[in-house]
Amino acid sequence: MDGAAGYLRMEVLSPSERPEEIWLVTFWTDEASFRTWHHSHLYHESHRGIPKGLKLVPGETEVRTFEHVAS
């Protein structure tokens, strides 16, 4: 994602009650930038770096958007 227009940063989280689960939280300047990246070849290229053995679980993958309220 580095270099993608509008990309700010990514956090990698694991819920305490489900340590086998990993959440990727990305921060973008706006939703349009995320959507453009998500539908680009860069999105597919970014997944090449996922370690072997890690995989998306069908039905468990969800893209959610949030509005920033305060820091």
HUNOR-V252622 format. One record per helix or strand of 2 or more residues. SS is the DSSP state (~ for helix, > for strand). FROM is the first residue (numbers start at 0). TO is the last residue. If there is no record, write none. Layout:
BEGIN
SS;FROM;TO / SS;FROM;TO
END
This chain:
BEGIN
>;6;12 / >;22;27 / ~;30;37 / ~;40;48
END
